[in-house]
Structure formats: structure tokens, C-alpha cells
Amino acid sequence: MSNKSEPAQDDALNFTETNLWNRIRGGYAIPNLDNALVTQQTNWYSNRIDYLMRIIQRGSRYLYHVVDALDKRGMPTDLALLPFIESAFNPQAVSTAKASGMWQFMPATGRDFNLRQNIFKDDRRGVLDSTEAALDYLQRLYGIFGDWQLALAAYNWGEGSVQRAIKRQQALGLPTDFDSLSARMPNETKNYVPKLQAVKNIIGNPEQFNMELPKLENAPYFTSVKKERDIDVHLAARLAEIPLSEFKALNPQFNRPVITGRNTTILLPISNAELFSNNLLNWEGPLSHWTTLQVNKTERVESLATRFGFQADQLREVNAIPAKMLVKAGSTLLVPKKEHSSEENIPQHIAEQAQLNLESGKRTKTLKLRASSRDTLASLARRYHVSTSDIKSWNQLKRDQIKAGQSIVLQLPVTNPGKHLAARGNDHAKGRLAKVTGKSAHHVALARTNKHGRTASSKLLASNSKRRKRSA
């Protein structure tokens, strides 16, 4: 069944149409939105034609594939423009909330749609896998709401948030279309569909905005090539006879300088696929210079490098380990192969399941608590001066919600022992002063005043009062 509001184009027309832009325009099926925000966003984009052209240049590698995938599912081709809004068609894009890839999947949502994430590969960035997952998700949302604008709002805001907004409107006897609901949406979601409409307007009528779209053929740019052995990324690009940057743009899911696994698919420009296969067949050198090391105890990169004869800087760089971080026991590191070592692949189970877990080099103490009904990850993070991602990592949480009574473990930094000693020294000094004057240390503290006549204890009360106000 088609999800378009109009019948899907005949496949024969898609093959005879030589202009990809015409194919996209011909498949527009999401009802147009016309309001002040659409006008504002259209003006914003139309005043930044150079920015739009850069997005088009970047997305030209992927656009045919997305349009074709939409047409095969009978989905509106307006959705092919969604990566303009999500990531500016940058498959390496990472948001502040840790959403990643062209379609901006959060880690947990990615796992829900079978996008694997390990140290070697993040399918959220893979062009093929992430596009299929995004279209699966959008189809599911359309099935829930029966409206593409609400489905798009849910893609950005979450289906639960949109469902609650609809229920509030229904309880008030008010309409539940996107325009009517938008007043209750956060600004990002409120502007989300208007941004897509703005790009649709410009792509639909570029002449109206003094813009000349670059010609895009209605034909695929890349093809899939399977490989059977581990191969270094730079060597794969060399054998394909394309720049390394172009290889990475087509294969952004690979996290490390080696592509692991049998039957692994890489994407190459159609014109270079046969070159790659022929060059690979005639290649006589090693295909990969990397293997793995299982870490059996938590330690510094420097000590690991010394023990196994590697360069610490190199280990940090290829494994993306920040300075002053410890590698936790059970982690897998990518390390250079020793000279004359075997050409065996990294074992498949390691390639698929390997994880790299790090912890701060600072001393920490474990605090266990039970969450109250008012606690959230964000409130706990603020209270204990840690990040929400750390709390999720320490407790192996996959979602951002916690329940009342749930046991939570925190790793908190230990105060500098020197400060404790200094504080104890001050306490002893106060005791000696009290002994000399015949007064308690408490009275000594009360007797101290600043030049404005305020006592130390009054300053403490004022400080506590300010802290309470801030927390309130």
C-alpha cells in the first residue's frame, strides 16, 4: 500500500526521466504547509544560496539512492530532502545529544532499528543501513499518526511527545494537525516541518529564488562491492584509485583505519568498482597492518604501550582515546601487527562485539543511591556534577528515563587528599587558639568578622541561602 497521498509514479517514468530534480518534484506528496514560520525559513535559506549549494554538492553522492529507496516503498519523495534539515547531508555529523549520521539516529534508537555500533563500525553513519532504518522509522510513525507532518514531528520530538500533545488538544476539543499542535512544541520541532517546506519550495521553484540547481543525473553514483578479508582504509581507497576523502564520504561508518570482517560491503563510485576488483586481485602486499589486543586490567595507555612495545601516541590516535583516560579491563584495542605476523583476519566475534570502555584517570569513589520520584538523569547529573552519558554508562542504561526506586551507581571524584590535610590542620589550629583563649573553636569562628562586620557564620548562611534559591 502506498503512503503517498497520490498514486506512486510509474516505474517506467522514473527510468525515462533523466533529471533527478524532476523525479523528486514529481513525487512530492506531503501536504504543503503555509505559515509565518515557513516564510521565515524560506527567507533564511534563500538568503544563503551558497550554503544550499554546498549541501547539494555533498548530498549529490547519496540523493539518487535515497529517492530510489523512497520510490520502491511508495513513500513521498519530499522525504529525500530531510537530510538537508537533519545533517546538511553530512554522514559524519554528530549532534550535542550524540545523534549521528545523515539521518541523525540516537544510539538507543539506532539499536532499535538494528544499526550496529562497536569500535570498528557505526551503522548510524552507513549510507545504506541508516537510510533503510530511517525509512523504516518514518513508515512506522506514519502508520501511527496517519499524517506525514505529524510523523515528521515525531521523528524529531519523539512519538510519545506528539501523542501526548494530541491527547491534550483532544481533551480541549481543539484540532490535532501539525499547525495546531505546533504552539505546544519545542522550538526545534516547531521549525522542523517549516524548514523542510522551505527547502521543498526552493527545490520546487529555484528560478523564483534566483538559484540554478546543478544538474543531477537520475542514475546511481555508487555501487556495493563485497570484500572477504580485512583491509586498511587507505589501501582500499588506493586500490579503487579514488581520494581517501571520497572513500570516507561513501563509507563513513568505519571507525578505525581497518575494515574488518568477511562479506563486508563497501561503496565505490560505479566507474571505480571494476578498477578496485582488478587491483585487489593483483595486489601482492599485506592488506591490513592492524590486529586487536584484549585488555585484561584497567591501566594507562602509556603502560600498555610499554608492556607490548607500541607507541603510546599511536594507540591513542587510532583508538580515539583522550588524554588522561584509562582503558578499562575487558576493552579491545586496535594495535599494529608485528612484522612478519600472519595475514589472518581479526576474528568475526571480536569485530562485531568489541567495545572500548574508558574511565577518568582521577581517583573516584562509588556512590549507590535509589532514585526518587522527582529524580531524572539530568537532575542527578546536575546535583553530582557529572554528565548524563556517564550515568548511563556506569549503569548500562539504554534510555534516558529512570524510575522511582531504581538503583543508581555514580562514580564521583575523590577530593584532593591535600585539601583534607589542610582542613584538618586548620581545625587543629582553631583548637590550639581556643585552648589559649579559653573559648571553643565555634566561638573563635563567630568572633572572626570581615571588614564589613559580617561574621564567617553569617556568610555561610548567606551562601547556603543562595544555593537553596538556585536549586529551587
Secondary structure, DSSP 8 states (H G I E B T S, - for coil): ---SSS----HHHHHH--BHHHHHHHT--S----SHHHHHHHHHHHT-HHHHHHHHHHHTTTHHHHHHHHHHHT--GGGGGHHHHHTTT-TT-B-TT--BTTTTB-HHHHHHTT--B-SSBBTTS-HHHHHHHHHHHHHHHHHHHS-HHHHHHHHHH-HHHHHHHHHHHHHTT---SHHHHGGGS-HHHHTHHHHHHHHHHHHH-GGGGT------BSS-SEEEEEE-S-EEHHHHHHHHTS-HHHHHHH-TTB-SSEE-STTEEEEEEHHHHHHHHHHHHH--S-S--EEEEE--S-EEHHHHHHHHT--HHHHHHHHT--TTEEE-TT-EEEEE--TT-------HHHHHH----EEESS-EEEEEEE--TT--HHHHHHHHT--HHHHHHHHT--SS---TT-EEEEEEE---HHHHHHHHHHHHHHHHHHHHHT--HHHHHHH-B-TTS-BHHHHHHHHHHHHHHHH-
